[in-house]
Amino acid sequence: MQENELIPHLFRTEYRKIIAVLTKLFGMEYLHAAEDIVSDTFLQAAETWGLKGIPQNPTAWLYSVSKNKAIDFLRHSKLFNAKVAPALKYAQAAMHPIEIDLSNENIRDTQLQMMFAICHPAISPVAQIGLSLNLLCGFGVEEIADAFLTNKETIYKRLKRAKEKLRAGKVKIEMPPPAEIDSRLDTVLTTLYLLFSEGYYSTSQNTTLRKDFCLEAMRLNLMLLEYQHTNTPAANALLSLMCFHSSRFDARIDKNGEIVLYEEQDEKLWNKELIAKGEYYLNQASRGKQVTKYHLEAAIAYWHTQKEDSVNKWENILQLYNRLLQLEYSPIAALNRTYALSKANSKQEAIIEAEKLQLKHSHLYYSLLAHLYMDSNKAKSIENLEHALRLAKTEQDRRVITQSIAKHFPGTSLH
Amino acid sequence: MTNEFLLVFRRDYVSKEPPLSPEQMQAMMKPWQDWIGSIAARNKLSNPGNRLAADGMVIKPNNVITNGPYVEIKEAIGGYIILKADSMEEAAELSRGCPILNIGGNVEIRTIIPMDN
C-alpha cells in the first residue's frame, strides 16, 4: 500500500481504537485530549513517514507514539495527581511506567464499552449516530457530511454538541451491570439499525462510502455477538437483517449510482455468501421465544431473497408485516403490507385497504396506488403517478416515477 | 381528539370443539391477522390484545365461586383489542371487518376513560 493510501487506511482502522483506550484511561471528560493526542500522532506520522519512509510496523509505530504523548499529557496535567498517582501510591511512583494497554483484547473490550457509552439513553439518537460514525467507526467530519448530504460545519457543530453531552453526562466507559444490559442493548441495537439504514438508504452518490457505513454497522453488531451477554436473539436478528439487505447492495445500485428496483434486479448479483450468513444468524436468533421487530424484518428480508413469486412467499410476508405493524407502526411498513396484501390476497382488496391509509404526504403512497390500479383503471393509475411526481423530493425519485409512466403508459403527456 | 376504545369479541360458547389441525388453525388465524394488520396499517391499533381461553372462574360475594365453562352464558368473551380512534363512529367503522361477525359473534365497543382524568 502506498503511503498516501496507508495513512487514511490506518486512520480508519486505528483512530477509533486508540481513542477508546485513551478516553477510558483519562475519563470521558478528557475525550478532547484523547482526540488531540491521536490527531497529533497521525499528523506526525504524515510528516515523519514522508521524510524517513514508512516504518516496518506502522500500527505499532502509531501505538507507541500515541502512548508517549498520552504519558506526557498525564504527567503534565492535574489528571496525573488525581487519577494515576493514587494508584501508584505504594509503587515507586516517579519510576513506575504508566500502563497503556493497547493489546488486541483490551482494544476489543474497550470498543464494546465505548459502544455502550455512546449509545446511552441520555444522548439523542441523532447525536448517537454521529458519535458512532466518528468515534466507533473512525469516519471524519467530511465523510459524515457527505453521507448526510450536508456541510462540514453542520456536522462539526453537531458532533461538538454531542461530545459536550457525553462529557456533561459523565458517561462511564464500561459495560452496564448484567441486570441493565438488555435494556441498554436496545438503545445500542437501535443506533446500529439507524447507522446501517443511513448507509443503505442514503441518497448520497458516494456508493463506496455508503457501503462502508453498512459494513461498519455490521462490524459493530458482530462485536456484540462475540460477547456472551450481548449475544442475544435480538442482536442476531439485527445482523441477519443487515446480511440479507447488504446481499443486494451490488444489485440495487447501477453503475451510475441509480437505484434499481427489486423487481428489476439481476439476482446473479445477489451475494450468496451474505444470504447464507443471514440465514445462519436468523437461526441463531430463533433461540428462545422473544420476537422483536428485527426478527420480523429479517424474516421479511429472507423471503425477499427468494426471487420467484409464490402464494406461500407473499402470504408469509403479509403475515410478517401484520405482526410488525402490531409491534410498531411505520408508514413504510403500512405501504409494504398493502403491497404484500395485493400479492397474497388480491389487488381489489389491496385497493380498498390502500385508499384507507391516506398517507397523503408520501409519493410512495401514490406510486403504490398507481401500481394497484394499473390493470383495472388506467386513468386512476396515471392520476396517481402524476400525484407521486408532484410529491417526490429527490431527482432520483422523480426519475423512477417518470420511467414508470413511460414504461406503462407510453405517450402520456403529464399534467 | 383521539380516544381509546376497547373491542370485546363475543360468540356462542361451543363446549366441545374438536382440536384444530395446524392448517385449520392457520386458516382460522388469517382473517384475524389480516383484519388487525389492516387496523395497525392505519395506525389505529393501540394494543393487539389477546385471545381468551374457554375455561375460567367467576368469584361472587360470600366466597361463591363458579367454575367455567358457563353453560348459562350464550355469549362468551373470546378476546379483545384496544383501538385508537377519533370517535365512536370511527371505532365502529373499524370494527365492521371483524371476523367474529362471520361466525355469528358480535363486537362490543366501549370508550376507555383514562385513569388520571
Interface residues (C-beta under 8 A of the other chain):
Chain A: E315 L318 Q319 Y321 N322 R323 L325 Q326 Y329 A333 A334 R337 T338 L341 N345 E353 K356 L357 Q358
Chain B: K30 Q33 D34 I36 G37 S38 A40 A41 R42 N43 L45 P48
